[in-house]
């Protein structure tokens, strides 16, 4: 069984026990979240929402807050002595999916 959820403007495939990398959220590690915006549930039957499936939610626990690998942004213009180097590390949170409630 799995569910497609919408969380912070992005869509994720949530299976029980799976780990999801989502944009950083302001919640402490160990906090339980209930995500109500379930778009689809697939199990023995397929239930598709319009846009959300009523009476369902996905519970998730915040496992960690981390930073992604470094991205180097390098701009230059040839023959003009113009060079700019900038680095970026995107912060993210790791969610562990618990139960999919109301998905029978």
Secondary structure by P-SEA (a helix, b strand, c coil): cbbbbbcccbbbbbccccccccccccccccbbbbbcccccccccbbbbcccccccbbbbbbbcccccccbbbbbbbbccccbbbbbbbbbbbbbbbbccccccc
